[in-house]
Amino acid sequence: EGVGAGMLEMAGKALEKLSVDTGRQETLEKKLFELNIRRTLWEKEVMNAALESIEAAIKAHEERKTKE
């Protein structure tokens, strides 16, 4: 959640304030949707990096055990 969620909440509030102007609202909704996609992709990227790091640590540990 963190910073990304806060930014999404702020964007949502800005969207509500400008809901009178339909064209503007559609643009803000699109940007909000794109921001949410970017945040999701970033979270997946971070998670994948963490999993790769864990896998590498497990492999290194297993290799050390077999050498002993």
PDB file of N, CA, C and O in Angstrom:
ATOM      1  N   GLU A   1       0.829  -1.180   0.000  1.00  0.00           N
ATOM      2  CA  GLU A   1       0.000   0.000   0.000  1.00  0.00           C
ATOM      3  C   GLU A   1       0.875   1.246   0.000  1.00  0.00           C
ATOM      4  O   GLU A   1       1.073   1.807  -1.078  1.00  0.00           O
ATOM      5  N   GLY A   2       1.403   1.714   1.089  1.00  0.00           N
ATOM      6  CA  GLY A   2       2.383   2.782   1.174  1.00  0.00           C
ATOM      7  C   GLY A   2       2.122   3.995   0.308  1.00  0.00           C
ATOM      8  O   GLY A   2       0.992   4.467   0.189  1.00  0.00           O
ATOM      9  N   VAL A   3       3.198   4.492  -0.297  1.00  0.00           N
ATOM     10  CA  VAL A   3       3.165   5.731  -1.076  1.00  0.00           C
ATOM     11  C   VAL A   3       2.238   5.622  -2.277  1.00  0.00           C
ATOM     12  O   VAL A   3       1.471   6.546  -2.549  1.00  0.00           O
ATOM     13  N   GLY A   4       2.296   4.510  -2.999  1.00  0.00           N
ATOM     14  CA  GLY A   4       1.452   4.335  -4.181  1.00  0.00           C
ATOM     15  C   GLY A   4      -0.026   4.454  -3.849  1.00  0.00           C
ATOM     16  O   GLY A   4      -0.781   5.082  -4.591  1.00  0.00           O
ATOM     17  N   ALA A   5      -0.442   3.858  -2.743  1.00  0.00           N
ATOM     18  CA  ALA A   5      -1.848   3.911  -2.339  1.00  0.00           C
ATOM     19  C   ALA A   5      -2.246   5.337  -1.989  1.00  0.00           C
ATOM     20  O   ALA A   5      -3.348   5.774  -2.321  1.00  0.00           O
ATOM     21  N   GLY A   6      -1.355   6.066  -1.321  1.00  0.00           N
ATOM     22  CA  GLY A   6      -1.630   7.462  -0.979  1.00  0.00           C
ATOM     23  C   GLY A   6      -1.800   8.319  -2.215  1.00  0.00           C
ATOM     24  O   GLY A   6      -2.679   9.179  -2.271  1.00  0.00           O
ATOM     25  N   MET A   7      -0.947   8.081  -3.211  1.00  0.00           N
ATOM     26  CA  MET A   7      -1.041   8.832  -4.460  1.00  0.00           C
ATOM     27  C   MET A   7      -2.351   8.523  -5.176  1.00  0.00           C
ATOM     28  O   MET A   7      -2.987   9.418  -5.731  1.00  0.00           O
ATOM     29  N   LEU A   8      -2.752   7.253  -5.162  1.00  0.00           N
ATOM     30  CA  LEU A   8      -4.015   6.877  -5.792  1.00  0.00           C
ATOM     31  C   LEU A   8      -5.194   7.542  -5.082  1.00  0.00           C
ATOM     32  O   LEU A   8      -6.144   7.989  -5.724  1.00  0.00           O
ATOM     33  N   GLU A   9      -5.122   7.600  -3.763  1.00  0.00           N
ATOM     34  CA  GLU A   9      -6.197   8.234  -2.997  1.00  0.00           C
ATOM     35  C   GLU A   9      -6.281   9.724  -3.320  1.00  0.00           C
ATOM     36  O   GLU A   9      -7.373  10.262  -3.502  1.00  0.00           O
ATOM     37  N   MET A  10      -5.118  10.393  -3.390  1.00  0.00           N
ATOM     38  CA  MET A  10      -5.091  11.814  -3.736  1.00  0.00           C
ATOM     39  C   MET A  10      -5.654  12.039  -5.139  1.00  0.00           C
ATOM     40  O   MET A  10      -6.417  12.978  -5.364  1.00  0.00           O
ATOM     41  N   ALA A  11      -5.274  11.174  -6.078  1.00  0.00           N
ATOM     42  CA  ALA A  11      -5.774  11.300  -7.444  1.00  0.00           C
ATOM     43  C   ALA A  11      -7.287  11.092  -7.476  1.00  0.00           C
ATOM     44  O   ALA A  11      -7.997  11.769  -8.219  1.00  0.00           O
ATOM     45  N   GLY A  12      -7.775  10.153  -6.666  1.00  0.00           N
ATOM     46  CA  GLY A  12      -9.212   9.908  -6.588  1.00  0.00           C
ATOM     47  C   GLY A  12      -9.969  11.119  -6.067  1.00  0.00           C
ATOM     48  O   GLY A  12     -11.048  11.441  -6.564  1.00  0.00           O
ATOM     49  N   LYS A  13      -9.405  11.794  -5.060  1.00  0.00           N
ATOM     50  CA  LYS A  13     -10.038  12.996  -4.516  1.00  0.00           C
ATOM     51  C   LYS A  13     -10.053  14.113  -5.552  1.00  0.00           C
ATOM     52  O   LYS A  13     -11.041  14.837  -5.678  1.00  0.00           O
ATOM     53  N   ALA A  14      -8.955  14.252  -6.293  1.00  0.00           N
ATOM     54  CA  ALA A  14      -8.891  15.266  -7.347  1.00  0.00           C
ATOM     55  C   ALA A  14      -9.939  14.968  -8.417  1.00  0.00           C
ATOM     56  O   ALA A  14     -10.568  15.881  -8.952  1.00  0.00           O
ATOM     57  N   LEU A  15     -10.119  13.698  -8.720  1.00  0.00           N
ATOM     58  CA  LEU A  15     -11.105  13.274  -9.714  1.00  0.00           C
ATOM     59  C   LEU A  15     -12.513  13.665  -9.273  1.00  0.00           C
ATOM     60  O   LEU A  15     -13.302  14.151 -10.083  1.00  0.00           O
ATOM     61  N   GLU A  16     -12.831  13.459  -8.006  1.00  0.00           N
ATOM     62  CA  GLU A  16     -14.151  13.815  -7.487  1.00  0.00           C
ATOM     63  C   GLU A  16     -14.403  15.312  -7.615  1.00  0.00           C
ATOM     64  O   GLU A  16     -15.508  15.722  -7.972  1.00  0.00           O
ATOM     65  N   LYS A  17     -13.392  16.137  -7.328  1.00  0.00           N
ATOM     66  CA  LYS A  17     -13.545  17.593  -7.395  1.00  0.00           C
ATOM     67  C   LYS A  17     -13.806  18.069  -8.817  1.00  0.00           C
ATOM     68  O   LYS A  17     -14.493  19.070  -9.020  1.00  0.00           O
ATOM     69  N   LEU A  18     -13.265  17.361  -9.801  1.00  0.00           N
ATOM     70  CA  LEU A  18     -13.399  17.785 -11.189  1.00  0.00           C
ATOM     71  C   LEU A  18     -14.464  17.004 -11.950  1.00  0.00           C
ATOM     72  O   LEU A  18     -14.479  17.023 -13.181  1.00  0.00           O
ATOM     73  N   SER A  19     -15.349  16.323 -11.242  1.00  0.00           N
ATOM     74  CA  SER A  19     -16.327  15.450 -11.900  1.00  0.00           C
ATOM     75  C   SER A  19     -17.332  16.214 -12.757  1.00  0.00           C
ATOM     76  O   SER A  19     -18.026  15.602 -13.569  1.00  0.00           O
ATOM     77  N   VAL A  20     -17.429  17.542 -12.596  1.00  0.00           N
ATOM     78  CA  VAL A  20     -18.352  18.348 -13.398  1.00  0.00           C
ATOM     79  C   VAL A  20     -17.924  18.338 -14.863  1.00  0.00           C
ATOM     80  O   VAL A  20     -18.764  18.265 -15.759  1.00  0.00           O
ATOM     81  N   ASP A  21     -16.637  18.410 -15.099  1.00  0.00           N
ATOM     82  CA  ASP A  21     -16.102  18.444 -16.458  1.00  0.00           C
ATOM     83  C   ASP A  21     -15.883  17.011 -16.944  1.00  0.00           C
ATOM     84  O   ASP A  21     -14.895  16.376 -16.576  1.00  0.00           O
ATOM     85  N   THR A  22     -16.794  16.504 -17.763  1.00  0.00           N
ATOM     86  CA  THR A  22     -16.763  15.103 -18.189  1.00  0.00           C
ATOM     87  C   THR A  22     -15.476  14.729 -18.900  1.00  0.00           C
ATOM     88  O   THR A  22     -14.889  13.691 -18.593  1.00  0.00           O
ATOM     89  N   GLY A  23     -15.024  15.542 -19.837  1.00  0.00           N
ATOM     90  CA  GLY A  23     -13.796  15.241 -20.570  1.00  0.00           C
ATOM     91  C   GLY A  23     -12.610  15.133 -19.645  1.00  0.00           C
ATOM     92  O   GLY A  23     -11.782  14.231 -19.770  1.00  0.00           O
ATOM     93  N   ARG A  24     -12.539  16.061 -18.717  1.00  0.00           N
ATOM     94  CA  ARG A  24     -11.449  16.045 -17.742  1.00  0.00           C
ATOM     95  C   ARG A  24     -11.541  14.823 -16.843  1.00  0.00           C
ATOM     96  O   ARG A  24     -10.530  14.204 -16.513  1.00  0.00           O
ATOM     97  N   GLN A  25     -12.748  14.485 -16.453  1.00  0.00           N
ATOM     98  CA  GLN A  25     -12.954  13.330 -15.574  1.00  0.00           C
ATOM     99  C   GLN A  25     -12.487  12.057 -16.268  1.00  0.00           C
ATOM    100  O   GLN A  25     -11.815  11.229 -15.653  1.00  0.00           O
ATOM    101  N   GLU A  26     -12.835  11.894 -17.538  1.00  0.00           N
ATOM    102  CA  GLU A  26     -12.415  10.704 -18.276  1.00  0.00           C
ATOM    103  C   GLU A  26     -10.897  10.624 -18.350  1.00  0.00           C
ATOM    104  O   GLU A  26     -10.320   9.546 -18.212  1.00  0.00           O
ATOM    105  N   THR A  27     -10.244  11.779 -18.569  1.00  0.00           N
ATOM    106  CA  THR A  27      -8.782  11.811 -18.631  1.00  0.00           C
ATOM    107  C   THR A  27      -8.190  11.416 -17.288  1.00  0.00           C
ATOM    108  O   THR A  27      -7.247  10.627 -17.230  1.00  0.00           O
ATOM    109  N   LEU A  28      -8.742  11.962 -16.203  1.00  0.00           N
ATOM    110  CA  LEU A  28      -8.234  11.628 -14.874  1.00  0.00           C
ATOM    111  C   LEU A  28      -8.483  10.165 -14.536  1.00  0.00           C
ATOM    112  O   LEU A  28      -7.632   9.516 -13.929  1.00  0.00           O
ATOM    113  N   GLU A  29      -9.637   9.641 -14.922  1.00  0.00           N
ATOM    114  CA  GLU A  29      -9.926   8.227 -14.673  1.00  0.00           C
ATOM    115  C   GLU A  29      -8.926   7.345 -15.411  1.00  0.00           C
ATOM    116  O   GLU A  29      -8.455   6.345 -14.871  1.00  0.00           O
ATOM    117  N   LYS A  30      -8.605   7.720 -16.645  1.00  0.00           N
ATOM    118  CA  LYS A  30      -7.635   6.954 -17.431  1.00  0.00           C
ATOM    119  C   LYS A  30      -6.263   7.001 -16.762  1.00  0.00           C
ATOM    120  O   LYS A  30      -5.584   5.980 -16.651  1.00  0.00           O
ATOM    121  N   LYS A  31      -5.856   8.201 -16.314  1.00  0.00           N
ATOM    122  CA  LYS A  31      -4.551   8.343 -15.657  1.00  0.00           C
ATOM    123  C   LYS A  31      -4.518   7.560 -14.348  1.00  0.00           C
ATOM    124  O   LYS A  31      -3.506   6.942 -14.017  1.00  0.00           O
ATOM    125  N   LEU A  32      -5.605   7.584 -13.616  1.00  0.00           N
ATOM    126  CA  LEU A  32      -5.697   6.841 -12.361  1.00  0.00           C
ATOM    127  C   LEU A  32      -5.575   5.342 -12.629  1.00  0.00           C
ATOM    128  O   LEU A  32      -4.883   4.627 -11.903  1.00  0.00           O
ATOM    129  N   PHE A  33      -6.248   4.876 -13.672  1.00  0.00           N
ATOM    130  CA  PHE A  33      -6.178   3.468 -14.063  1.00  0.00           C
ATOM    131  C   PHE A  33      -4.747   3.094 -14.455  1.00  0.00           C
ATOM    132  O   PHE A  33      -4.242   2.051 -14.039  1.00  0.00           O
ATOM    133  N   GLU A  34      -4.089   3.949 -15.259  1.00  0.00           N
ATOM    134  CA  GLU A  34      -2.708   3.694 -15.679  1.00  0.00           C
ATOM    135  C   GLU A  34      -1.766   3.673 -14.476  1.00  0.00           C
ATOM    136  O   GLU A  34      -0.855   2.849 -14.409  1.00  0.00           O
ATOM    137  N   LEU A  35      -1.991   4.583 -13.528  1.00  0.00           N
ATOM    138  CA  LEU A  35      -1.156   4.642 -12.329  1.00  0.00           C
ATOM    139  C   LEU A  35      -1.300   3.351 -11.525  1.00  0.00           C
ATOM    140  O   LEU A  35      -0.321   2.823 -10.997  1.00  0.00           O
ATOM    141  N   ASN A  36      -2.526   2.853 -11.442  1.00  0.00           N
ATOM    142  CA  ASN A  36      -2.782   1.613 -10.718  1.00  0.00           C
ATOM    143  C   ASN A  36      -2.085   0.437 -11.399  1.00  0.00           C
ATOM    144  O   ASN A  36      -1.535  -0.434 -10.725  1.00  0.00           O
ATOM    145  N   ILE A  37      -2.107   0.408 -12.735  1.00  0.00           N
ATOM    146  CA  ILE A  37      -1.417  -0.653 -13.477  1.00  0.00           C
ATOM    147  C   ILE A  37       0.081  -0.579 -13.213  1.00  0.00           C
ATOM    148  O   ILE A  37       0.720  -1.599 -12.955  1.00  0.00           O
ATOM    149  N   ARG A  38       0.646   0.631 -13.276  1.00  0.00           N
ATOM    150  CA  ARG A  38       2.084   0.788 -13.027  1.00  0.00           C
ATOM    151  C   ARG A  38       2.458   0.320 -11.631  1.00  0.00           C
ATOM    152  O   ARG A  38       3.474  -0.349 -11.443  1.00  0.00           O
ATOM    153  N   ARG A  39       1.633   0.674 -10.650  1.00  0.00           N
ATOM    154  CA  ARG A  39       1.911   0.262  -9.271  1.00  0.00           C
ATOM    155  C   ARG A  39       1.888  -1.258  -9.156  1.00  0.00           C
ATOM    156  O   ARG A  39       2.750  -1.851  -8.507  1.00  0.00           O
ATOM    157  N   THR A  40       0.904  -1.881  -9.783  1.00  0.00           N
ATOM    158  CA  THR A  40       0.797  -3.340  -9.753  1.00  0.00           C
ATOM    159  C   THR A  40       2.011  -3.987 -10.395  1.00  0.00           C
ATOM    160  O   THR A  40       2.567  -4.943  -9.854  1.00  0.00           O
ATOM    161  N   LEU A  41       2.430  -3.467 -11.558  1.00  0.00           N
ATOM    162  CA  LEU A  41       3.604  -4.012 -12.242  1.00  0.00           C
ATOM    163  C   LEU A  41       4.852  -3.838 -11.387  1.00  0.00           C
ATOM    164  O   LEU A  41       5.685  -4.741 -11.313  1.00  0.00           O
ATOM    165  N   TRP A  42       4.986  -2.668 -10.734  1.00  0.00           N
ATOM    166  CA  TRP A  42       6.146  -2.417  -9.873  1.00  0.00           C
ATOM    167  C   TRP A  42       6.158  -3.413  -8.719  1.00  0.00           C
ATOM    168  O   TRP A  42       7.207  -3.962  -8.383  1.00  0.00           O
ATOM    169  N   GLU A  43       4.987  -3.649  -8.107  1.00  0.00           N
ATOM    170  CA  GLU A  43       4.908  -4.601  -6.997  1.00  0.00           C
ATOM    171  C   GLU A  43       5.314  -5.999  -7.454  1.00  0.00           C
ATOM    172  O   GLU A  43       6.014  -6.706  -6.730  1.00  0.00           O
ATOM    173  N   LYS A  44       4.881  -6.405  -8.651  1.00  0.00           N
ATOM    174  CA  LYS A  44       5.247  -7.724  -9.175  1.00  0.00           C
ATOM    175  C   LYS A  44       6.748  -7.796  -9.429  1.00  0.00           C
ATOM    176  O   LYS A  44       7.381  -8.816  -9.152  1.00  0.00           O
ATOM    177  N   GLU A  45       7.318  -6.711  -9.957  1.00  0.00           N
ATOM    178  CA  GLU A  45       8.754  -6.675 -10.232  1.00  0.00           C
ATOM    179  C   GLU A  45       9.550  -6.827  -8.939  1.00  0.00           C
ATOM    180  O   GLU A  45      10.519  -7.583  -8.886  1.00  0.00           O
ATOM    181  N   VAL A  46       9.140  -6.112  -7.905  1.00  0.00           N
ATOM    182  CA  VAL A  46       9.815  -6.189  -6.609  1.00  0.00           C
ATOM    183  C   VAL A  46       9.669  -7.593  -6.023  1.00  0.00           C
ATOM    184  O   VAL A  46      10.628  -8.146  -5.484  1.00  0.00           O
ATOM    185  N   MET A  47       8.475  -8.164  -6.129  1.00  0.00           N
ATOM    186  CA  MET A  47       8.234  -9.508  -5.600  1.00  0.00           C
ATOM    187  C   MET A  47       9.075 -10.538  -6.348  1.00  0.00           C
ATOM    188  O   MET A  47       9.658 -11.428  -5.729  1.00  0.00           O
ATOM    189  N   ASN A  48       9.144 -10.423  -7.676  1.00  0.00           N
ATOM    190  CA  ASN A  48       9.955 -11.357  -8.461  1.00  0.00           C
ATOM    191  C   ASN A  48      11.429 -11.263  -8.084  1.00  0.00           C
ATOM    192  O   ASN A  48      12.107 -12.284  -7.976  1.00  0.00           O
ATOM    193  N   ALA A  49      11.929 -10.044  -7.882  1.00  0.00           N
ATOM    194  CA  ALA A  49      13.328  -9.863  -7.485  1.00  0.00           C
ATOM    195  C   ALA A  49      13.578 -10.511  -6.123  1.00  0.00           C
ATOM    196  O   ALA A  49      14.611 -11.147  -5.915  1.00  0.00           O
ATOM    197  N   ALA A  50      12.636 -10.349  -5.203  1.00  0.00           N
ATOM    198  CA  ALA A  50      12.779 -10.951  -3.875  1.00  0.00           C
ATOM    199  C   ALA A  50      12.786 -12.478  -3.975  1.00  0.00           C
ATOM    200  O   ALA A  50      13.590 -13.141  -3.320  1.00  0.00           O
ATOM    201  N   LEU A  51      11.894 -13.029  -4.791  1.00  0.00           N
ATOM    202  CA  LEU A  51      11.843 -14.484  -4.959  1.00  0.00           C
ATOM    203  C   LEU A  51      13.121 -15.021  -5.593  1.00  0.00           C
ATOM    204  O   LEU A  51      13.624 -16.068  -5.187  1.00  0.00           O
ATOM    205  N   GLU A  52      13.646 -14.308  -6.587  1.00  0.00           N
ATOM    206  CA  GLU A  52      14.902 -14.731  -7.221  1.00  0.00           C
ATOM    207  C   GLU A  52      16.040 -14.728  -6.209  1.00  0.00           C
ATOM    208  O   GLU A  52      16.885 -15.624  -6.215  1.00  0.00           O
ATOM    209  N   SER A  53      16.062 -13.726  -5.345  1.00  0.00           N
ATOM    210  CA  SER A  53      17.091 -13.630  -4.320  1.00  0.00           C
ATOM    211  C   SER A  53      16.984 -14.794  -3.336  1.00  0.00           C
ATOM    212  O   SER A  53      17.995 -15.379  -2.946  1.00  0.00           O
ATOM    213  N   ILE A  54      15.772 -15.124  -2.944  1.00  0.00           N
ATOM    214  CA  ILE A  54      15.548 -16.244  -2.023  1.00  0.00           C
ATOM    215  C   ILE A  54      15.969 -17.557  -2.680  1.00  0.00           C
ATOM    216  O   ILE A  54      16.629 -18.388  -2.056  1.00  0.00           O
ATOM    217  N   GLU A  55      15.582 -17.738  -3.948  1.00  0.00           N
ATOM    218  CA  GLU A  55      15.959 -18.960  -4.671  1.00  0.00           C
ATOM    219  C   GLU A  55      17.475 -19.092  -4.766  1.00  0.00           C
ATOM    220  O   GLU A  55      18.016 -20.181  -4.574  1.00  0.00           O
ATOM    221  N   ALA A  56      18.164 -17.991  -5.060  1.00  0.00           N
ATOM    222  CA  ALA A  56      19.624 -18.016  -5.163  1.00  0.00           C
ATOM    223  C   ALA A  56      20.248 -18.383  -3.819  1.00  0.00           C
ATOM    224  O   ALA A  56      21.216 -19.141  -3.770  1.00  0.00           O
ATOM    225  N   ALA A  57      19.697 -17.848  -2.731  1.00  0.00           N
ATOM    226  CA  ALA A  57      20.218 -18.153  -1.398  1.00  0.00           C
ATOM    227  C   ALA A  57      20.016 -19.631  -1.060  1.00  0.00           C
ATOM    228  O   ALA A  57      20.898 -20.263  -0.478  1.00  0.00           O
ATOM    229  N   ILE A  58      18.864 -20.178  -1.423  1.00  0.00           N
ATOM    230  CA  ILE A  58      18.590 -21.600  -1.164  1.00  0.00           C
ATOM    231  C   ILE A  58      19.553 -22.474  -1.961  1.00  0.00           C
ATOM    232  O   ILE A  58      20.111 -23.432  -1.426  1.00  0.00           O
ATOM    233  N   LYS A  59      19.752 -22.147  -3.243  1.00  0.00           N
ATOM    234  CA  LYS A  59      20.677 -22.918  -4.081  1.00  0.00           C
ATOM    235  C   LYS A  59      22.097 -22.866  -3.524  1.00  0.00           C
ATOM    236  O   LYS A  59      22.783 -23.887  -3.469  1.00  0.00           O
ATOM    237  N   ALA A  60      22.536 -21.678  -3.111  1.00  0.00           N
ATOM    238  CA  ALA A  60      23.879 -21.526  -2.547  1.00  0.00           C
ATOM    239  C   ALA A  60      24.016 -22.357  -1.276  1.00  0.00           C
ATOM    240  O   ALA A  60      25.043 -22.997  -1.054  1.00  0.00           O
ATOM    241  N   HIS A  61      22.986 -22.345  -0.449  1.00  0.00           N
ATOM    242  CA  HIS A  61      22.998 -23.123   0.790  1.00  0.00           C
ATOM    243  C   HIS A  61      23.071 -24.622   0.479  1.00  0.00           C
ATOM    244  O   HIS A  61      23.835 -25.356   1.106  1.00  0.00           O
ATOM    245  N   GLU A  62      22.276 -25.065  -0.485  1.00  0.00           N
ATOM    246  CA  GLU A  62      22.277 -26.481  -0.878  1.00  0.00           C
ATOM    247  C   GLU A  62      23.643 -26.895  -1.428  1.00  0.00           C
ATOM    248  O   GLU A  62      24.130 -27.986  -1.130  1.00  0.00           O
ATOM    249  N   GLU A  63      24.260 -26.025  -2.231  1.00  0.00           N
ATOM    250  CA  GLU A  63      25.583 -26.327  -2.792  1.00  0.00           C
ATOM    251  C   GLU A  63      26.623 -26.462  -1.682  1.00  0.00           C
ATOM    252  O   GLU A  63      27.477 -27.348  -1.728  1.00  0.00           O
ATOM    253  N   ARG A  64      26.546 -25.580  -0.688  1.00  0.00           N
ATOM    254  CA  ARG A  64      27.481 -25.662   0.440  1.00  0.00           C
ATOM    255  C   ARG A  64      27.285 -26.962   1.216  1.00  0.00           C
ATOM    256  O   ARG A  64      28.257 -27.582   1.646  1.00  0.00           O
ATOM    257  N   LYS A  65      26.038 -27.375   1.393  1.00  0.00           N
ATOM    258  CA  LYS A  65      25.743 -28.613   2.126  1.00  0.00           C
ATOM    259  C   LYS A  65      26.290 -29.829   1.387  1.00  0.00           C
ATOM    260  O   LYS A  65      26.800 -30.754   2.020  1.00  0.00           O
ATOM    261  N   THR A  66      26.193 -29.843   0.056  1.00  0.00           N
ATOM    262  CA  THR A  66      26.670 -31.004  -0.703  1.00  0.00           C
ATOM    263  C   THR A  66      28.190 -31.071  -0.737  1.00  0.00           C
ATOM    264  O   THR A  66      28.752 -32.154  -0.895  1.00  0.00           O
ATOM    265  N   LYS A  67      28.866 -29.939  -0.593  1.00  0.00           N
ATOM    266  CA  LYS A  67      30.335 -29.922  -0.587  1.00  0.00           C
ATOM    267  C   LYS A  67      30.892 -30.432   0.732  1.00  0.00           C
ATOM    268  O   LYS A  67      32.032 -30.895   0.787  1.00  0.00           O
ATOM    269  N   GLU A  68      30.105 -30.353   1.788  1.00  0.00           N
ATOM    270  CA  GLU A  68      30.586 -30.762   3.122  1.00  0.00           C
ATOM    271  C   GLU A  68      30.597 -32.231   3.319  1.00  0.00           C
ATOM    272  O   GLU A  68      30.976 -32.708   4.389  1.00  0.00           O
TER     273      GLU A  68
END
